[in-house]
Amino acid sequence: MYLNVPGEVPFAPPWDLPFAARQAQLGRGRPRIAYFYERPDTSTFRYRVHNMIEALEHVGAAAAWFCRDDLGAMPGVLDRADVLVLCRTRYSDGIAALVAQARARGVPVLFDVDDLVFDVRHVQLVLETLDQRPSEAAWDHWFGYIGRLGAALRLCDGAITTNATLAARIHDFAGIAAAVVPNFLNTAQAAFSRRILAAKQAGGFARDRTIHVGYFSGTPTHNRDFAIVRGAIAELMHEDPRIRLRLVGFLEPGGPLSGLRERIDVFPLQDFLNLQRLVAEVEVNIVPLQDNLFTNCKSELKYFEAAVVGTVSVASPTSTLAASIRHDETGFLAAAQAWPVILREVVARIDALPRIAAKAADMANDAYAPERHGRVILDALAAHGVPA
């Protein structure tokens, strides 16, 4: 485990602002972008709304978020806005009315989505990938959830998404163009990660006598992804007593790892700053994913969030991850059958990982810094006719 990592830091959601303050943000620049999300959270909202708003501030644009609680006041917001972006929002009568209100004012409406969760043709694939037990209730939930997202998407003039694979699926489903704005870091996350990396570098990437492999899943819906590597990790742990497994979230290790629980450290869900600390302490971050259409639509965030704190990743070669990681230079790629070999190689080269980590950190800090993406967002908006 890496030493010299800063301790726990206090955290408060930076997006907690009253409606009046958020509405006032739309008067602080041009263009003026109103983001709508059902209710703020630490997942999609953070990446696709909060981070976007921060990035847009770097280029003099004005942006603010609104939610279901604000629906009654949205006509006043639309009077100020140049564009409305519905982010992963389900169809309802209120949303249909909101889109109609925007159209009456000549305000274009875009849809931002970060997963293949809008086309009911893929419901079974989603359930299988996320290890959801089929039942009448599950079918009703997922067809309802995905169907309502798809209905809202089809109301919109265009879309914004995280990668080219997902953009193609949006066009196939809704017949509208989708511009790509990848996920990236927010300001506080980037600053704290730079502090963590500097502390590790100043200490010469000093380690204790253990080797930590980390899996930062967050939710139990990654059970099938983790199953790809569970056996390989168990074998490695039996072979090498230095190795410990770190899990964050609700994942149940089980199976071949059941007899190794004394060497498995489980942490509860973390806020996005203190998660960076836990990632920074491990030598190896693993990102196993099944190889299917759903996973190939996912972003590379598990890679770059580890890279910026100087932790090397071993990842499945989905389209986005394979495009982001230079194998053996900024990380490692492992097809399903290659995980045992790649993990052994990485452990055998443990002393060389800081060199790879440094390259990955340089790349991630350059490519995923928030100040780089304001212009990318404006270009995406311009592609849909929103003037900068």
MOBEL-V613021 format. One record per run of one state. SS is the DSSP state (H for helix, E for strand, C for the rest). FROM is the first residue (numbers start at 1). TO is the last residue. Records with the same first field share a line. If there is no record, write none. Layout:
SS->FROM-TO ; FROM-TO
This chain:
C->1-1 ; 3-18 ; 26-31 ; 37-43 ; 58-61 ; 67-67 ; 79-82 ; 88-92 ; 105-107 ; 114-119 ; 130-135 ; 154-157 ; 162-163 ; 175-177 ; 181-186 ; 203-206 ; 208-210 ; 217-219 ; 240-242 ; 249-254 ; 268-273 ; 282-283 ; 288-292 ; 297-300 ; 308-311 ; 316-318 ; 325-326 ; 328-330 ; 334-335 ; 349-349 ; 368-369 ; 384-388
E->2-2 ; 32-36 ; 62-66 ; 83-87 ; 108-113 ; 158-161 ; 178-180 ; 207-207 ; 211-216 ; 243-248 ; 264-267 ; 284-287 ; 312-315 ; 327-327 ; 331-333
H->19-25 ; 44-57 ; 68-78 ; 93-104 ; 120-129 ; 136-153 ; 164-174 ; 187-202 ; 220-239 ; 255-263 ; 274-281 ; 293-296 ; 301-307 ; 319-324 ; 336-348 ; 350-367 ; 370-383
